[in-house]
């Protein structure tokens, strides 16, 4: 399972551990990923996604999964999230 957020595309970053003596060793900064089930109002069901805590706050701020996906760029979304986005846009267009 990759360490990449399915909605924002955030992944591991690299940097340095810096000691008091200024010795630098390489390290990784991992995103805070959580397994959550988000409900879609347009489709009437839930979807399990692995997203970062920041993405979860963004989904809540925009008003839910449907609103977030309609405004999200396709480049940032995973294949699973793109599939959900297409289903949501189709359901909203017919409603």
N, CA, C and O atoms as CSV, one atom per row, in Angstrom:
chain,resi,resn,atom,element,x,y,z
A,1,UNK,N,N,0.838,-1.173,0.000
A,1,UNK,CA,C,0.000,0.000,0.000
A,1,UNK,C,C,0.890,1.245,0.000
A,1,UNK,O,O,1.731,1.407,0.884
A,2,UNK,N,N,0.707,2.116,-0.982
A,2,UNK,CA,C,1.575,3.286,-1.084
A,2,UNK,C,C,1.181,4.341,-0.059
A,2,UNK,O,O,0.042,4.379,0.407
A,3,UNK,N,N,2.128,5.187,0.280
A,3,UNK,CA,C,1.904,6.235,1.269
A,3,UNK,C,C,1.548,7.530,0.554
A,3,UNK,O,O,2.237,8.538,0.709
A,4,UNK,N,N,0.473,7.504,-0.227
A,4,UNK,CA,C,0.037,8.669,-0.979
A,4,UNK,C,C,-1.444,8.887,-0.709
A,4,UNK,O,O,-2.228,7.938,-0.724
A,5,UNK,N,N,-1.828,10.138,-0.463
A,5,UNK,CA,C,-3.222,10.490,-0.238
A,5,UNK,C,C,-3.983,10.340,-1.554
A,5,UNK,O,O,-3.510,10.770,-2.606
A,6,UNK,N,N,-5.164,9.727,-1.486
A,6,UNK,CA,C,-5.940,9.477,-2.700
A,6,UNK,C,C,-6.620,10.731,-3.240
A,6,UNK,O,O,-6.976,10.766,-4.418
A,7,UNK,N,N,-6.809,11.757,-2.421
A,7,UNK,CA,C,-7.500,12.960,-2.874
A,7,UNK,C,C,-6.553,14.108,-3.207
A,7,UNK,O,O,-6.796,14.848,-4.160
A,8,UNK,N,N,-5.490,14.266,-2.444
A,8,UNK,CA,C,-4.597,15.406,-2.674
A,8,UNK,C,C,-3.297,15.023,-3.358
A,8,UNK,O,O,-2.614,15.892,-3.901
A,9,UNK,N,N,-2.939,13.751,-3.347
A,9,UNK,CA,C,-1.685,13.326,-3.953
A,9,UNK,C,C,-0.473,13.565,-3.076
A,9,UNK,O,O,0.657,13.414,-3.538
A,10,UNK,N,N,-0.682,13.937,-1.816
A,10,UNK,CA,C,0.449,14.146,-0.914
A,10,UNK,C,C,1.169,12.839,-0.671
A,10,UNK,O,O,0.539,11.805,-0.447
A,11,UNK,N,N,2.500,12.886,-0.715
A,11,UNK,CA,C,3.313,11.704,-0.489
A,11,UNK,C,C,4.472,12.024,0.433
A,11,UNK,O,O,4.554,13.127,0.974
A,12,UNK,N,N,5.373,11.063,0.615
A,12,UNK,CA,C,6.520,11.298,1.485
A,12,UNK,C,C,7.448,12.381,0.925
A,12,UNK,O,O,7.643,12.495,-0.285
A,13,UNK,N,N,8.009,13.166,1.840
A,13,UNK,CA,C,9.013,14.162,1.491
A,13,UNK,C,C,10.305,13.778,2.187
A,13,UNK,O,O,10.289,13.019,3.157
A,14,UNK,N,N,11.417,14.295,1.702
A,14,UNK,CA,C,12.700,13.995,2.331
A,14,UNK,C,C,13.294,15.271,2.901
A,14,UNK,O,O,12.993,16.379,2.456
A,15,UNK,N,N,14.148,15.080,3.904
A,15,UNK,CA,C,14.810,16.203,4.541
A,15,UNK,C,C,15.965,15.702,5.380
A,15,UNK,O,O,16.494,14.616,5.144
A,16,UNK,N,N,16.349,16.492,6.353
A,16,UNK,CA,C,17.472,16.158,7.205
A,16,UNK,C,C,17.072,16.138,8.670
A,16,UNK,O,O,16.279,16.965,9.120
A,17,UNK,N,N,17.636,15.173,9.420
A,17,UNK,CA,C,17.678,15.268,10.870
A,17,UNK,C,C,18.900,16.108,11.187
A,17,UNK,O,O,19.988,15.835,10.681
A,18,UNK,N,N,18.737,17.118,12.011
A,18,UNK,CA,C,19.857,17.983,12.352
A,18,UNK,C,C,20.086,17.877,13.853
A,18,UNK,O,O,19.217,18.229,14.651
A,19,UNK,N,N,21.253,17.392,14.224
A,19,UNK,CA,C,21.591,17.255,15.642
A,19,UNK,C,C,22.053,18.591,16.212
A,19,UNK,O,O,22.206,19.571,15.483
A,20,UNK,N,N,22.273,18.617,17.512
A,20,UNK,CA,C,22.750,19.825,18.168
A,20,UNK,C,C,24.116,20.242,17.622
A,20,UNK,O,O,24.444,21.428,17.584
A,21,UNK,N,N,24.901,19.263,17.204
A,21,UNK,CA,C,26.218,19.539,16.624
A,21,UNK,C,C,26.145,19.816,15.121
A,21,UNK,O,O,27.171,19.879,14.443
A,22,UNK,N,N,24.934,19.979,14.614
A,22,UNK,CA,C,24.679,20.278,13.194
A,22,UNK,C,C,25.068,19.140,12.255
A,22,UNK,O,O,25.338,19.377,11.078
A,23,UNK,N,N,25.100,17.900,12.764
A,23,UNK,CA,C,25.300,16.750,11.884
A,23,UNK,C,C,23.986,16.480,11.167
A,23,UNK,O,O,22.925,16.464,11.792
A,24,UNK,N,N,24.055,16.267,9.849
A,24,UNK,CA,C,22.833,16.076,9.069
A,24,UNK,C,C,22.767,14.650,8.538
A,24,UNK,O,O,23.709,14.161,7.916
A,25,UNK,N,N,21.644,13.994,8.793
A,25,UNK,CA,C,21.375,12.663,8.241
A,25,UNK,C,C,20.010,12.711,7.563
A,25,UNK,O,O,19.104,13.412,8.015
A,26,UNK,N,N,19.876,11.971,6.491
A,26,UNK,CA,C,18.636,12.007,5.712
A,26,UNK,C,C,17.500,11.330,6.461
A,26,UNK,O,O,17.712,10.378,7.211
A,27,UNK,N,N,16.283,11.839,6.246
A,27,UNK,CA,C,15.087,11.257,6.846
A,27,UNK,C,C,13.904,11.465,5.912
A,27,UNK,O,O,14.004,12.179,4.914
A,28,UNK,N,N,12.781,10.834,6.249
A,28,UNK,CA,C,11.549,10.965,5.456
A,28,UNK,C,C,10.459,11.572,6.319
A,28,UNK,O,O,10.311,11.225,7.491
A,29,UNK,N,N,9.690,12.492,5.719
A,29,UNK,CA,C,8.512,13.050,6.363
A,29,UNK,C,C,7.308,12.375,5.716
A,29,UNK,O,O,7.042,12.588,4.533
A,30,UNK,N,N,6.577,11.563,6.481
A,30,UNK,CA,C,5.449,10.814,5.939
A,30,UNK,C,C,4.149,11.570,6.173
A,30,UNK,O,O,3.992,12.208,7.214
A,31,UNK,N,N,3.208,11.513,5.224
A,31,UNK,CA,C,1.919,12.177,5.427
A,31,UNK,C,C,1.088,11.425,6.464
A,31,UNK,O,O,1.247,10.219,6.654
A,32,UNK,N,N,0.207,12.155,7.126
A,32,UNK,CA,C,-0.666,11.592,8.150
A,32,UNK,C,C,-1.883,10.970,7.458
A,32,UNK,O,O,-2.915,11.623,7.303
A,33,UNK,N,N,-1.755,9.707,7.045
A,33,UNK,CA,C,-2.819,9.038,6.295
A,33,UNK,C,C,-3.760,8.283,7.224
A,33,UNK,O,O,-3.333,7.664,8.199
A,34,UNK,N,N,-5.061,8.346,6.897
A,34,UNK,CA,C,-6.091,7.661,7.668
A,34,UNK,C,C,-7.017,6.911,6.720
A,34,UNK,O,O,-7.318,7.389,5.626
A,35,UNK,N,N,-7.463,5.744,7.143
A,35,UNK,CA,C,-8.461,4.992,6.393
A,35,UNK,C,C,-9.836,5.450,6.853
A,35,UNK,O,O,-10.212,5.241,8.006
A,36,UNK,N,N,-10.586,6.074,5.952
A,36,UNK,CA,C,-11.898,6.601,6.303
A,36,UNK,C,C,-12.928,6.142,5.279
A,36,UNK,O,O,-12.587,5.786,4.151
A,37,UNK,N,N,-14.181,6.155,5.687
A,37,UNK,CA,C,-15.299,5.901,4.788
A,37,UNK,C,C,-16.070,7.201,4.646
A,37,UNK,O,O,-16.630,7.701,5.622
A,38,UNK,N,N,-16.103,7.750,3.441
A,38,UNK,CA,C,-16.799,9.004,3.174
A,38,UNK,C,C,-18.096,8.716,2.437
A,38,UNK,O,O,-18.130,7.902,1.513
A,39,UNK,N,N,-19.165,9.391,2.854
A,39,UNK,CA,C,-20.482,9.184,2.270
A,39,UNK,C,C,-20.698,10.133,1.095
A,39,UNK,O,O,-20.349,11.311,1.161
A,40,UNK,N,N,-21.280,9.602,0.019
A,40,UNK,CA,C,-21.645,10.403,-1.139
A,40,UNK,C,C,-23.157,10.588,-1.124
A,40,UNK,O,O,-23.908,9.613,-1.135
A,41,UNK,N,N,-23.604,11.855,-1.098
A,41,UNK,CA,C,-25.045,12.126,-1.085
A,41,UNK,C,C,-25.670,11.820,-2.444
A,41,UNK,O,O,-26.801,11.342,-2.516
A,42,UNK,N,N,-24.935,12.095,-3.517
A,42,UNK,CA,C,-25.482,11.881,-4.859
A,42,UNK,C,C,-25.677,10.400,-5.155
A,42,UNK,O,O,-26.644,10.020,-5.814
A,43,UNK,N,N,-24.756,9.559,-4.668
A,43,UNK,CA,C,-24.836,8.124,-4.951
A,43,UNK,C,C,-25.503,7.347,-3.824
A,43,UNK,O,O,-25.943,6.216,-4.031
A,44,UNK,N,N,-25.582,7.935,-2.644
A,44,UNK,CA,C,-26.249,7.285,-1.531
A,44,UNK,C,C,-25.487,6.113,-0.938
A,44,UNK,O,O,-26.100,5.170,-0.437
A,45,UNK,N,N,-24.176,6.154,-0.986
A,45,UNK,CA,C,-23.374,5.080,-0.413
A,45,UNK,C,C,-22.021,5.621,0.039
A,45,UNK,O,O,-21.664,6.761,-0.258
A,46,UNK,N,N,-21.281,4.790,0.757
A,46,UNK,CA,C,-19.987,5.201,1.270
A,46,UNK,C,C,-18.847,4.622,0.461
A,46,UNK,O,O,-18.995,3.593,-0.197
A,47,UNK,N,N,-17.695,5.299,0.516
A,47,UNK,CA,C,-16.496,4.866,-0.187
A,47,UNK,C,C,-15.332,4.880,0.785
A,47,UNK,O,O,-15.121,5.860,1.500
A,48,UNK,N,N,-14.564,3.772,0.811
A,48,UNK,CA,C,-13.389,3.687,1.663
A,48,UNK,C,C,-12.206,4.291,0.927
A,48,UNK,O,O,-11.878,3.878,-0.186
A,49,UNK,N,N,-11.562,5.278,1.560
A,49,UNK,CA,C,-10.423,5.958,0.960
A,49,UNK,C,C,-9.316,6.073,1.991
A,49,UNK,O,O,-9.572,6.053,3.195
A,50,UNK,N,N,-8.085,6.193,1.515
A,50,UNK,CA,C,-6.926,6.417,2.383
A,50,UNK,C,C,-6.453,7.835,2.111
A,50,UNK,O,O,-5.751,8.092,1.133
A,51,UNK,N,N,-6.849,8.759,2.995
A,51,UNK,CA,C,-6.575,10.175,2.759
A,51,UNK,C,C,-5.838,10.779,3.946
A,51,UNK,O,O,-5.835,10.221,5.043
A,52,UNK,N,N,-5.220,11.918,3.710
A,52,UNK,CA,C,-4.498,12.620,4.769
A,52,UNK,C,C,-5.485,13.370,5.652
A,52,UNK,O,O,-6.627,13.616,5.265
A,53,UNK,N,N,-5.020,13.728,6.850
A,53,UNK,CA,C,-5.860,14.472,7.785
A,53,UNK,C,C,-6.218,15.842,7.214
A,53,UNK,O,O,-7.323,16.336,7.437
A,54,UNK,N,N,-5.293,16.456,6.480
A,54,UNK,CA,C,-5.567,17.752,5.854
A,54,UNK,C,C,-6.646,17.619,4.785
A,54,UNK,O,O,-7.485,18.509,4.641
A,55,UNK,N,N,-6.636,16.520,4.036
A,55,UNK,CA,C,-7.657,16.299,3.009
A,55,UNK,C,C,-9.023,16.073,3.650
A,55,UNK,O,O,-10.040,16.506,3.107
A,56,UNK,N,N,-9.055,15.402,4.797
A,56,UNK,CA,C,-10.314,15.180,5.501
A,56,UNK,C,C,-10.917,16.506,5.952
A,56,UNK,O,O,-12.131,16.693,5.870
A,57,UNK,N,N,-10.078,17.430,6.430
A,57,UNK,CA,C,-10.568,18.759,6.807
A,57,UNK,C,C,-11.063,19.518,5.586
A,57,UNK,O,O,-12.051,20.247,5.669
A,58,UNK,N,N,-10.382,19.356,4.446
A,58,UNK,CA,C,-10.791,20.033,3.217
A,58,UNK,C,C,-12.140,19.514,2.728
A,58,UNK,O,O,-12.971,20.286,2.251
A,59,UNK,N,N,-12.352,18.210,2.848
A,59,UNK,CA,C,-13.638,17.623,2.444
A,59,UNK,C,C,-14.748,18.188,3.316
A,59,UNK,O,O,-15.808,18.546,2.803
A,60,UNK,N,N,-14.527,18.274,4.618
A,60,UNK,CA,C,-15.530,18.845,5.516
A,60,UNK,C,C,-15.772,20.320,5.203
A,60,UNK,O,O,-16.912,20.782,5.244
A,61,UNK,N,N,-14.713,21.059,4.891
A,61,UNK,CA,C,-14.831,22.489,4.624
A,61,UNK,C,C,-15.628,22.753,3.344
A,61,UNK,O,O,-16.413,23.701,3.290
A,62,UNK,N,N,-15.436,21.937,2.333
A,62,UNK,CA,C,-16.138,22.139,1.058
A,62,UNK,C,C,-17.560,21.610,1.068
A,62,UNK,O,O,-18.322,21.873,0.138
A,63,UNK,N,N,-17.930,20.871,2.100
A,63,UNK,CA,C,-19.321,20.431,2.196
A,63,UNK,C,C,-19.554,18.992,1.803
A,63,UNK,O,O,-20.667,18.650,1.402
A,64,UNK,N,N,-18.561,18.138,1.898
A,64,UNK,CA,C,-18.758,16.720,1.624
A,64,UNK,C,C,-17.922,16.224,0.455
A,64,UNK,O,O,-17.246,16.985,-0.236
A,65,UNK,N,N,-18.001,14.913,0.269
A,65,UNK,CA,C,-17.194,14.263,-0.766
A,65,UNK,C,C,-17.586,14.720,-2.168
A,65,UNK,O,O,-16.717,14.954,-3.009
A,66,UNK,N,N,-18.883,14.850,-2.426
A,66,UNK,CA,C,-19.341,15.235,-3.766
A,66,UNK,C,C,-18.827,16.618,-4.156
A,66,UNK,O,O,-18.337,16.812,-5.268
A,67,UNK,N,N,-18.939,17.574,-3.241
A,67,UNK,CA,C,-18.490,18.938,-3.526
A,67,UNK,C,C,-16.979,18.982,-3.702
A,67,UNK,O,O,-16.473,19.722,-4.546
A,68,UNK,N,N,-16.255,18.195,-2.914
A,68,UNK,CA,C,-14.795,18.181,-3.035
A,68,UNK,C,C,-14.370,17.618,-4.380
A,68,UNK,O,O,-13.509,18.190,-5.049
A,69,UNK,N,N,-14.968,16.497,-4.784
A,69,UNK,CA,C,-14.554,15.843,-6.028
A,69,UNK,C,C,-14.901,16.673,-7.262
A,69,UNK,O,O,-14.147,16.662,-8.235
A,70,UNK,N,N,-16.022,17.389,-7.245
A,70,UNK,CA,C,-16.392,18.183,-8.418
A,70,UNK,C,C,-15.410,19.329,-8.652
A,70,UNK,O,O,-15.202,19.743,-9.793
A,71,UNK,N,N,-14.793,19.854,-7.557
A,71,UNK,CA,C,-13.834,20.953,-7.705
A,71,UNK,C,C,-12.395,20.477,-7.813
A,71,UNK,O,O,-11.518,21.273,-8.147
A,72,UNK,N,N,-12.121,19.198,-7.539
A,72,UNK,CA,C,-10.747,18.693,-7.512
A,72,UNK,C,C,-10.193,18.520,-8.925
A,72,UNK,O,O,-10.929,18.241,-9.871
A,73,UNK,N,N,-8.875,18.694,-9.041
A,73,UNK,CA,C,-8.203,18.482,-10.322
A,73,UNK,C,C,-7.971,16.987,-10.526
A,73,UNK,O,O,-7.652,16.267,-9.580
A,74,UNK,N,N,-8.130,16.530,-11.754
A,74,UNK,CA,C,-7.972,15.106,-12.064
A,74,UNK,C,C,-6.545,14.620,-11.859
A,74,UNK,O,O,-6.338,13.437,-11.587
A,75,UNK,N,N,-5.562,15.495,-11.981
A,75,UNK,CA,C,-4.160,15.104,-11.852
A,75,UNK,C,C,-3.850,14.650,-10.426
A,75,UNK,O,O,-3.065,13.724,-10.226
A,76,UNK,N,N,-4.469,15.304,-9.432
A,76,UNK,CA,C,-4.179,14.992,-8.035
A,76,UNK,C,C,-4.875,13.726,-7.556
A,76,UNK,O,O,-4.405,13.089,-6.613
A,77,UNK,N,N,-5.973,13.350,-8.177
A,77,UNK,CA,C,-6.776,12.227,-7.697
A,77,UNK,C,C,-6.191,10.890,-8.119
A,77,UNK,O,O,-5.564,10.772,-9.172
A,78,UNK,N,N,-6.409,9.876,-7.272
A,78,UNK,CA,C,-5.984,8.522,-7.604
A,78,UNK,C,C,-6.974,7.921,-8.603
A,78,UNK,O,O,-7.996,8.530,-8.918
A,79,UNK,N,N,-6.665,6.737,-9.089
A,79,UNK,CA,C,-7.547,6.069,-10.047
A,79,UNK,C,C,-8.894,5.756,-9.413
A,79,UNK,O,O,-9.934,5.897,-10.057
A,80,UNK,N,N,-8.881,5.334,-8.160
A,80,UNK,CA,C,-10.121,5.032,-7.440
A,80,UNK,C,C,-10.963,6.297,-7.259
A,80,UNK,O,O,-12.178,6.268,-7.452
A,81,UNK,N,N,-10.324,7.397,-6.894
A,81,UNK,CA,C,-11.040,8.655,-6.694
A,81,UNK,C,C,-11.577,9.202,-8.022
A,81,UNK,O,O,-12.659,9.788,-8.052
A,82,UNK,N,N,-10.836,9.019,-9.113
A,82,UNK,CA,C,-11.332,9.442,-10.431
A,82,UNK,C,C,-12.583,8.679,-10.826
A,82,UNK,O,O,-13.509,9.248,-11.406
A,83,UNK,N,N,-12.609,7.389,-10.511
A,83,UNK,CA,C,-13.775,6.569,-10.809
A,83,UNK,C,C,-14.987,7.066,-10.026
A,83,UNK,O,O,-16.093,7.144,-10.562
A,84,UNK,N,N,-14.771,7.402,-8.755
A,84,UNK,CA,C,-15.861,7.922,-7.927
A,84,UNK,C,C,-16.326,9.271,-8.459
A,84,UNK,O,O,-17.525,9.547,-8.487
A,85,UNK,N,N,-15.373,10.124,-8.887
A,85,UNK,CA,C,-15.716,11.445,-9.413
A,85,UNK,C,C,-16.594,11.330,-10.658
A,85,UNK,O,O,-17.557,12.082,-10.812
A,86,UNK,N,N,-16.265,10.394,-11.540
A,86,UNK,CA,C,-17.069,10.214,-12.746
A,86,UNK,C,C,-18.486,9.758,-12.413
A,86,UNK,O,O,-19.450,10.207,-13.033
A,87,UNK,N,N,-18.609,8.860,-11.427
A,87,UNK,CA,C,-19.936,8.404,-11.008
A,87,UNK,C,C,-20.739,9.542,-10.404
A,87,UNK,O,O,-21.937,9.665,-10.659
A,88,UNK,N,N,-20.084,10.375,-9.603
A,88,UNK,CA,C,-20.775,11.490,-8.948
A,88,UNK,C,C,-21.232,12.519,-9.975
A,88,UNK,O,O,-22.370,12.983,-9.913
A,89,UNK,N,N,-20.362,12.885,-10.922
A,89,UNK,CA,C,-20.746,13.868,-11.928
A,89,UNK,C,C,-21.875,13.347,-12.801
A,89,UNK,O,O,-22.753,14.110,-13.202
A,90,UNK,N,N,-21.859,12.061,-13.098
A,90,UNK,CA,C,-22.951,11.474,-13.886
A,90,UNK,C,C,-24.254,11.500,-13.104
A,90,UNK,O,O,-25.307,11.793,-13.670
A,91,UNK,N,N,-24.199,11.194,-11.797
A,91,UNK,CA,C,-25.401,11.192,-10.976
A,91,UNK,C,C,-25.943,12.604,-10.792
A,91,UNK,O,O,-27.158,12.805,-10.784
A,92,UNK,N,N,-25.051,13.586,-10.643
A,92,UNK,CA,C,-25.507,14.972,-10.482
A,92,UNK,C,C,-26.075,15.526,-11.784
A,92,UNK,O,O,-26.986,16.354,-11.760
A,93,UNK,N,N,-25.541,15.073,-12.926
A,93,UNK,CA,C,-26.044,15.568,-14.221
A,93,UNK,C,C,-27.458,15.036,-14.505
A,93,UNK,O,O,-28.281,15.738,-15.093
A,94,UNK,N,N,-27.731,13.812,-14.094
A,94,UNK,CA,C,-29.060,13.237,-14.360
A,94,UNK,C,C,-30.098,13.712,-13.354
A,94,UNK,O,O,-31.295,13.691,-13.642
A,95,UNK,N,N,-29.653,14.142,-12.172
A,95,UNK,CA,C,-30.617,14.574,-11.128
A,95,UNK,C,C,-31.109,15.986,-11.350
A,95,UNK,O,O,-31.915,16.489,-10.567
